[in-house]
């Protein structure tokens, strides 16, 4: 009974953290996930068939797409179907989030094996509380929870679900747990691409446990097939949405932040940051101590934000923290030391019990995430939460180690963890720029729901300086090009082209052409990098797949990546650009 009280208490606390209040709204004011769910209910993955009127950070693939994955809209789908049956206008999305949290808590308390006898309720409560009260997760849950944050909150819970399933599998749970762990691991990238790294470690641990237990070969084959089915679904939907299985929409989205677009499509200075400096910044970002929030000054000085941050240009967005984060990072390091010692002494038995399995899972996932993020062009508060499930797993590993070897110390450990959680809750700090927004009712939300745009002016296959690009009605079309005045260029630009069937190349007409000939210009058409076949002609390589709508998004790099900055300009302008046949 005690463990179910913990589940109920944690779920209630989470509901309050994410804005659910008696008499208040139950819908997020951010409608971007809801638009995706609505599109799928209409029988399509595209938010709309044309790029006209699309919003910031939307992508252009097979129609306008959002870039935060289709996993969360799929999780919302059952509620939306129930709402339709009951005649409701829509299902409250915040209730879906709280229900998913409750599901993770239930799996967490049930994951504790029966071999933990007298202290099983304490262990189960500590496992659930560790997942539900991780300081970084709590801090993010108390921010505005726009789609940027909501994607990471769901991503954390999806990774935490894998933690619980791994504990259960290693503790001898029925084989259905292995199949569930594999399916969850394989489908993670539908929610967030970084969950693929968690998934690979999860399937490796689960299969390792099965091999140690000498289960039937058919069970292991079914487990691997469950994992691969999720991967296949992700790759298939990516191909449907963007034309390429490995494209998640980041290279074909648009925003007002030119350096960000530049980095996603080409190169960026932080990719070449010395490893020591890059690692030091990552550690500071994860621990969170002493970081000065930068609001929306995304390209401000890193050194001004933290002494360990690099002066190299990078997109940084820090807006929430909890004072207890360092405590759990320290505990995680202790857990990794435990598993390192265990591997050194008895490598073959590292997966023989839940403590060893979850500690190894933690070490491998954290290391994978660190390799992925250490030189990324972007680091934010929410991205730091991508590490939180790995840290939570290490703490759970410590709990289970104590339960197995020193059960009398569980109560003191519970007191220490409880004090740390309370301290974490009390020290949450959120920047006013990202403060929590009140939830809304359906009537209020419906007023802000944009109808899909289905038509718009034909897009040209040629642009010239002086054209009224804004009259085409495609937001961010022409960004980075001063087409209305001196034809000057920023570090990069974006244009939408109508590509005639015979056209596979773009031809530039540059002002100060001599400077342009020597410049390191690069162009990407959709997700495909073009070859420079002449000083001012760039053509698609063999195998280029045309956008089925006949409209392509072109990204331009005008300066060397090493010189990237918000204010850097090339020494030439652009008079015109047009789509042509291959010379």
N, C-alpha and C positions, 0 to 999 in steps of 0.2 A: 504493500500500500504506500509506503513512504516514497518509493521511487516515482509513483504516479503523481503524488503530490508535488514532487520536484518538477515533473514534466508540466503540470498545470501551472505552477508558479512561474516557471521560465517562459512559458507561452504567453501568459498574461503580461509579464514584464516586457517581452519583446513586442507584443501588440501595442503597449503604451509607448515604447521607444519609437515605433514607426508611425505614430500619430493617431492610432485608433482611440477614440474617446467616446463615452456615452453621449449620444445626441449629436455627434460630429459627423463629418463626411467619411466615406469609405473608399473614395476613388483618388488616385494620384492625379495632381493637376497636370502632369506630364503625359501626353497622349501617345507618344511614339510607339510604345509596345502595343497599345490598344489599336492603333492604326494597322499594325501587322496582323493582329488577331482578326480584325475586321476584314482585311484582304483575304486571309485564308478562308474565312467563312463565305467569301464571295467566290472561292474556288481558284485563287491565284496567290502567288507569293509576292507579286509586285504591289507596292502601295498604290502606284498609278502607272499608266503606260507611257507617259511622256515626262521629260525633265522640267517642264514648265511649272513654276510655282512650288518646286520642291524646297525642302528646308535645309538648314545648316546641318552638316554631317550626314545627310543622306548620300547614298551612293547611286551611280548609274551603271546598271548592268542590263539584265533583261527587264527593262523598266526601272522605275525608281525603287530603290531598296533601302532599308535601314541596316545599319552595320553592327547592331548589338545582338545578332544571332536570332534564330527562330525558336530556340529552346524555351525561353520564358513565355512567349506567345503560345507555344504548344501546351505548357503547363497551365496556362489560363484557359485553354480551350474547353476542358470539361465543365468548368463553371459557366462559361458562355453558353454552352449547349443546354445546361440545366436552366439558365435564365430564359432561353428561348422557349423551352417546354413550359415554364411557369408563366410566360408572358411578361417577364421583366424586360426593361430596355437593355440592361447589361448586368454582368455579375461584378460585384465590388472587387477590384484587383488587389486591394490591400488585404482583404480576407483570404485571397488565394496565397499571398505571401505568408501570412500568419499560419495558415493551415499547413503549408509546406514546412515551415519551421517546426510545427508540432509533430509532423511526420518524422522529421530528422531526430527530434528528441525521443520519440517512441522507439525508433530503431536503435538509438544510442543506449537506452536503458535495457533493451532486450538483448543487446549484443554481449553483455557480460556473461561469461560462461557459468554453467552450474557448478563447476569445480570451485568457484569462489562461493563458499557456503555461508559462514556466520556473518561475513561482512559484505555480502553481495549487494544489499540495498545501499550501503554507503558507497561502494565502488560505482554502482550504476548511477547514483546521484551525482557523484563527482565527474563521471564521464560526460553526462548530459550537461552539467553546469559548465564544464570546461569548454564544451563546444558553444553553448549558448551565451557565455559571458566573456569570451575572448575580448580583451580591451580594444583592439583595433577594429574588430567587427562591431562592437557596441558603439564606438565613436562614429563609425561610418553610418550606422543605422539611425543616428540622431542628427544627421545632416538633412539637406533638402530632399534626398532620395529621388532625384531626377533619373532618367534612364541610365545615365552614366554610372551612378552609384547603385541603382537597383540591379543592374546587370552583375555587378561585383558581389552584392549581397546574395543574390541567387547563386552565383558562382561559388561563394564561400560555403553556402549550405550544401551545394551539390558535392563539393570536395569533402565536407564534413560527413556527409552520408557515406562516402567511400571509407572514411576512417572507421565509422561504426561497423560497416559491413566487413571490413578487414578484421576487426576485433572478433566479430562473430565467427567468421570463417576459421581463423586461427584457433578459436576456442572450441571447435568441434560442432558448430551449428549444422543443421541439415544442408544437403548439397544445394538446395534452392537458394541459400545465401550466396553461394559461389556464383550461381547463374545471375543473381540480382547484382552482385558486385561487378561482374563482368559487363553486364548491360549498362549499368550506371557509368562505369568507367568509359565505355565506348561512346556513349552519347554525350559526354561532357562538353565536347567542342561545339555542340549545337547551342549551348548556353554562352560559352566563352572559350576562345581558342586556347588560352593557357591551360584549360582543364584537360587538354590532350596530354600534357605532361603528367598531371596527376593520374590520368587514366592508364598510361603506360606502366607506371610504377604499381598501380593497383593490380592490373592483370598479372604482372610479373610476380607479385607477392602471393596472389591467390593461387596461381599455377604452381609456384614453389611450395606452398603449403600442401596442395594436392599431391604433388610428387613425393613429398616427405611422408605423406600418409598413405601412399600407394593406393590411391583410389583407382577405380576402373578407367581405362583409357578413354572410353566413350564419354565419361564425365568431363575429363579434361578437354576433349575435343569440343564438347558442347559449350563449355565455359569460354574457350577461345572464340568459337563461332558467335557467341553472344556479344563478345567484345567487338569483333570485326563487323558485326551487323550495325552497331552504332557508328563505327567509323565510316562504313559504306553509306549510311544514311546522311551523314554530314557531308561527305564528298559529293554525293548525288545532288543534295539540295544546293550546295555551293555552285555546282555546274549549272543547275537550273536557274539560279539567281544571277550569277556573274559570268557564266560561260566557261569557268575553269574550276576543277575540283579543289584546288588549293587556294583559291581566292576567297577571302572572307569579307571583301568590300573595302578594305582600308586603302588600297591603291586607287580606287575609283570613286572615292567620296570627295565631297567639296566642302570647304569651309573658308572663313575669312583669314585663317592663319596660314600665310604663304609658306613660312619655314616648315610648318608641320606637313603640308602637302609635299613640299620639296623632299623632306626626309623620307617619307613613306615610299616615294616613287624612285628616288635616286640614291643619295648618300647624305651623310651628315657628319659634322665634326666629332660628335661624341662617340661615334663608332670607332674612332681611332684614339680615344682617351687612354692614357696609360692604365694598366690594369689596377695598380695600387690606388690611384686616384679615383677610378670608377668604383672600385670595391668599397673604398672609404665612404663615398657618397651613398652607395646602396645601404651600407650599415647604418649610417646616420638617418636615412629615410625610413628604415624599418624600425629602429629604436624610437625615433620621434622626439628625443629630448632636445630642447633648445632650438627647434625649427621655427623660424618666423614666418607666419602665414603670409602668402603673397597674393591672396585674392585672385584677381584676374590679370595680374601682371605676369603673364605666363613666361615671358622671355626676359624677365628682370635678372639681375645679377645673382647667380647661385651663391657666390661668396657672401653676399649680403643676407642670405637666408640662413646659412649655417656655416660654421668655420670649416666643416669637412666637405662642403659642397664645392664642386669644381667651378672655375670661372668660364669654362667652355660653354658655348651656347647650347641650351637644351630646353625643351618644353617642361616646365615644372609647375605643378599646381598642388599646393599644400594648404589644407583648410580645416583639418580636424586632428585631434590627438587625444590620447589618454595617458596619464602619468604612470599607469601600471604596465605599459607595454614592455618596458625594459625588464620588469620582473619575469614576465613569461618568456622573454627572449633568453634570459639567464637560465631559467628552468629548462628550456629547450636544449641549450648547450649542454647542460648536465645530462639530459636524456641521451643526447648524441654520444657523449662520452661513455655512457653505460653500454650502448649498443656497439661502440667501437671496441671496447674492452671485450665484450662478448664475442664479437667476430674474431678478434685476435686469439681468444682462448679456445673457442669451440664453434668455429665457423659453420660446421655442418649442422649445428643445432640452433641456429639463430631464429628459425621459423617454427620452433617446436611449441611455442606458447604465445598467447596474445601479446604479452609485453614485448617480446623480441620482435614479433611481426610488425607491430604498430610503430615501434621505435625505428626499425629499419625503413619502414614506409615514410616516416617523418624525415629521416636523414636524406633519403633519395629524392623525395619531392622537393624539399627545401633546396637541395643542391641544384636540381634541375631548374627550379625557378630562378635561382641566383644566376646561373649561367645565362638564362634567357634574358634577364632584366639588367645585367650589370652594365651593358653598353647600349641599352635601348635609347631611342631619341627622346623618349617621354618618361617622366616619373612623377607620380601624383600620390596623394593620400590614398585614393581608392586602389591604385595598383599595389601599394604596400600590403593591402588586405589580401591580395592573392597569395601571400605567404602565410596567412593566419591559420589556415587549416593544418599546414605542416607543423606549425608551432603548437597548436592544440594537440595534435597527435603525440608529440613528444611529451607533453604534460600527462596525457592519458597513459602513455607508456610508463612513466614514473609511478603513477597511481597503481597501475596493475602490477608493477614490480614490487612495490611496497605490500600490496595485498597478498602476493604470493609468498614473499620472504619475511616480511615484518608486519603482519596484520595489526599488531598492537599499535603501530605508528600511524595507522590510517586516520585516527581522530586528530592527532596533532597536525598531520598533513592537511586534513580538511579545514582545520582552523586557519592555517597559513594561507591556503588557497582562498578560503572565504574572505579573509581580511584583504587579500590582494584584489579580489573581485569588487569588494565594496570600495576600495581605494580607486580602482579603475573607474567605477561608475561615478564616483564623486569628483574625479578630476578630468572628466571629458570636457574638451574645449573645442568650439566650432566657430570658424570665422563668420562674421555677419554676411559675407558675400555668398555663403553656402548654407545658411541657417535653414532649419526645418521649415517646410511650408505646410500650412493647414491643408488637410484633406478636404475634398469637395464632394458635394452631392451630385447625382446624375444630371439634374436640371442645369446646374452650373457648368458641369463638364461638357454637356452637349453643346453649349454655346461656343465652346472653344475647339470643337472637333471639326477640322477642315474636311470638306468633301474632296474626294479624289479629283484631280484635274485630268481630263481625258483628251483634251485637244489644246493646240496652241499654234502660234505662227510657225511656218516652216523654217527650220534652221538652215543657214547658208552653208555652202561648201567652200566659201571664200569670205574672209574678213579683211577689211581695210581700215586703217586708222581714220577716224572720223565717223565711222558707222555708228548708228545708235544701237549698240548692242543691248542696252538695257530694255529697249522696247520689245525685244523678243520674249521677255517674261521668264527667263531662266536665271534664277538667283546664282550669283557667283560666276556666271559666264563672263569671261574677260577679266577676271580678277588678276592682278599683277601686271596689267597692261593699261597704260594711260591712253586709251584709245580716243578719249574725248578731247585731248589737248596735245601734248608734245610727243606722243607715241612712245614715251619712255617705258622701260620695263623694270619690274622688281626682280628679285632673285629667281622667281619662278612665276608661271602663269598657268591658267586653265581656260580652255575653250571647248565648246560643244560644236561638233561638226556634223552636218548631213553628208555622209559619204556615198557618192555615186557608186553603182555596182562595179565600175571598172577602176575606181580609185583605190590605191593602196599606199599612197605617199602623200607627204605634206611638203610644200615648197615655201620657203621663207623669202620675203623681200625686206631686207634689213637696211635701216639707215646707218650710215657709217659701216658699210659692208666689209671693209677691210678688217675692222676690229671683230666683226662677227665671224669672218672666216677663220680667225685664229682662236675664237672662243671655244670653250668646252661645252657646246650646246648639246643637249640630249632631249629626246622627245619620247614619251610613252603614249600609245594609243590604247586606251583601256588599260589592261594589265600587261600589254606587250610592248617591250622596248623596241624602238625603230632603229634601223641601221642607217648610218650617214653615208649615202652613196655618192653625194656630191657636196660641195661646201654648203649649199643651202637647200638640199633635198634629202629627206629622211623617209625611208620606206620600210614597210612591214616585212619581217622575215618569212620564210616558207612556213606553211602551216598556220598562218594567221587566220583566226576565226572572226568573221565579221559579226558585229552586233546585229541580232535579228531585227531590231527596230530601224536599222540604217543610220542610227545616230551614235557617234562615238565621242567619248570624253578624252581630250588630249591634254596631257600635262607637259609643261616645258621647263627645262632647266637651263638658265642663262649664264650662270657663273659657276666657277669651281666649288665643289662642296666644302672645301677647306675654308672658303671665304664667306660661307653662309652667315647672314645676320638679318635682322629685321629691316635694316636701312640700306643694305648693300645693293648697288645698282650696277648693271653691266655698262660698258662704254659704248653701247649702240642702242638703237631703238628698233621698233618693228613697224614697217609701213604696211605690210599685208602678209597674209598667209592663206594658202589655198590647197585644197585636195586635188591631186593629179594622178594620172596613170604612171606606172613605173616607167622611167625613161628608157 
